[in-house]
Amino acid sequence: MATAVDELLDMLFDMIDEAKNAAFSGDKCVIDRDKALDLIEDAKKQLPVDLAEARKILNARNEYLAAAKREADEIRKRAEIEANQMVSDAPVMAQARQKAREIVSHAEEEAKKTCRETNEYCVDLLRRTEDALASAHAEMRQVHNQFRTGMGTGSSGSQSGSSRMYDAEADG
């Protein structure tokens, strides 16, 4: 599809190509000056029209490519969403969720059991500590009473005149 500019340039070329050689010169020729200038003038006038047409074509092409890219992005996003839905709706995913719920439930039960056992252990440990302290306290009273008896003061706490010392080895 030849444009008007191409046709005008072809006509100018043909005019120069068919022109007669100038006398005594192999590379110079004689052409109709007004006709050649008219062809050049017509080509200059036609160029903006052809350039504008070319710009329209390029813009249309760019818009088409941008629209195609947008459409491709939308198709890709929809495909990703559908794929994610398919995976999340799959029986394997449902089984995995059920298994996860079972694991969490079992872990919660184990945590409650461990907490209960820990509390029971602490209560038992406190009871044994309390018994040991009560036993130690009773033994302390007994030793204290023996000490007083050995000193001859009895349980009254006063001594009548003598200053005797308690001998723990002899009491032994």
Buried (B, 14 or more C-beta within 10 A) or exposed (E): EEBBBEBBBEBBEEBEEEBEEEEEEEEEBEBEEEEBEBBEEBBEEBBEEBEEEEEEEEEEEEEEEEEEEEEEEEEEEEEEEEEEEEEEEEEEEEEEEEEEEEEEEEEEEEEEEEEEEEEEEEEEEEEEEEEEEEEEEEEEEEEEEEEBEBBEBEEEEEEEEEEEEBEEEEEE
